[in-house]
């Protein structure tokens, strides 16, 4: 099942590749580091991305909780859809012309990586490891 989902490294590679393909629509930047030193990436998507911060905004954050891998998948799919349909889908054209979409695919890269590589049902509350089946 884990192979169905992109890893943190896959996500970073996807973001960098898309930024190279769509430099006028997408800006990717690190907004900080995780406890273990991984970058937390923000994707900024808008027509005329240089002036994106002047428009009304929507923020999407994915994979806040370590084992909720679908948040990262949805963020990647959303980015992919916006970029590939920015010229053909009237809703996307309108949205990206009038506003900016900010997406953080993986807000918790350390937990995401741990749950994918070690224990997929892992969670930690108040310093104690909790397991749920």
N, C-alpha and C positions, 0 to 999 in steps of 0.2 A: 504493500500500500504506500509506503514512504516514497517509492520511485515515481508515483503519480504526481508528486508535488515538487516544485522547484526548491532548491536549497538557497541559503543566503547568497552563496557565490553565484549561483545561476541568476538570481535577482539582480545582483550588482552588474553582472555581465550584460543582462538584458537592458538595464537602464543606460549603461554606457553606450551600447550599440544603438539604441534608439536616439540618444542625444546626438550621436554622430550622424544619423540618418535624417533627423528633423531638428537641426539647430535653430531654426526660426520659430519652432513651436515648443520645444522642450529644453528646460534647463535642469540639470541634476547637480545637487550640491549636498555636502555633508552638513547636517545641522548639529552635530555633536558626536560624541563617542560613547559607546556602551561601557559598562563596568569592565568588560574584558577587552576593550579597545577596538571594537568593531565600529565602523562608521554607521551612522543612522542617516539614511539618504532621504532627501526631499526632492520630488519631481514637481516642477512648476510647468504647467501646460496652459498656453494661451496663444492666440493670434498675436503676433508682435510680442514675443516673450520678453523682450528687453523692457517693455513698459507694463509688464504683467502686474506688478505691485501697485499700480494705480487703479486697478479695476476691482469691483466687488469679487469676493472669493468664496470658494467652497473648499473645505478641508476634509480629506479622507485619510484615516489612519488604519492600517492593517496590522494584523498579528501583534496585538498588545499582549495577549495571554499566550504563553509559550506553545501550548498544544493546539491552538486555533490556527492551523496552517492555511485554512481557506481564505483568511483575510489577506494574506500575501498574494495568493492566486487571483483573487478578485481584483486586487489593486493592479497587478500586472495585466490582466485581461482588460481592465478599464483603460489603462494607459494605451495599450495596443489598439483598442477600438477607437479611442479619440484621435490618435495619430493617423491611423489608416483611413479614417472616414472624415477627416477635417475638410475635405473638399466636396464630399458627396452627400453626407447626411445633414439635412437642414437643421436638425436639433443640435448637432455638434457644431456646425458653422455658427449658429446663433449663440450658443453657450460660450464658445471660445472667443468670439468677437466681442461679446459684452462683459465677460467675466474671466476669472482665472481659476483653474482647478489645481489645488495643491494636494499631492498624494505622498504619504509616507507608507510605503508597502510593508515595511517591517519595523515597527516601533520598538520591538524587544528582540533584537537579533541574537542576544546571548541565550535567552530562553528558547527561542525558535531553534537555534542550532543544537542546544542540549536535548530538546525533546525529539528532534529528528535523528540524532546520532546515538543517543543513549537510552532514553526511556520515553516513549511517546505519550504516556499518560501522566507525565511529571508535572507537578505544580508545587509551589512553595508558598506557605502562608505563615507569617510571623516567625520566620526562621526555621520552621519545621517542615520536613518533606511530607507531603500528603500524596497518597496514591488512591486512585479511583479506577474501578474497572467497569 
